[in-house]
Amino acid sequence: MPSWNRYAVVPKKVKEIATWPVQRAIEALASAHKDAACRAWINFNGTGVIAIRDSFNVSGIVDNGVGDYTITWDRDFANGNYSVVALSQSNGLVYDGCVIKDGVAPAAGSVRVFNCKVIDGTGRDPLILCVQAFGDQA
């Protein structure tokens, strides 16, 4: 045994999982870290006619105006207290930022995001908009 590994401690649960069939081990590990898993995500084109490139647990998107989008979840969250992360690729030399729409709290079934110029808050349609959500689901 290498000297660096001489004092390694393997938790009992890990030893037990190592003897399980692969599918059972995957399910157990996923269950153990279920709260850290992304529950829904979307990557879409925000310019022109909006179009979903790829998604998980998203039933649709609505274009509410320049830089303003509502994402509807396929499976609702338990409440509006989930975490939302949004990133966008700007379409020019001006930096964009993406935030939860001011004055519109996330709902269990949807979230409204706003993409804007960082310099003055003016709405902008991004080339790419990605939104991820983490939290308990209904």
Secondary structure as UniProt FT lines:
FT   HELIX           3..5
FT   TURN            6..7
FT   HELIX           12..18
FT   HELIX           22..32
FT   HELIX           34..36
FT   STRAND          40..45
FT   STRAND          51..56
FT   STRAND          58..65
FT   TURN            66..67
FT   STRAND          68..73
FT   STRAND          83..89
FT   STRAND          96..100
FT   TURN            102..103
FT   TURN            108..109
FT   STRAND          110..117
FT   TURN            118..120
FT   STRAND          128..134
//
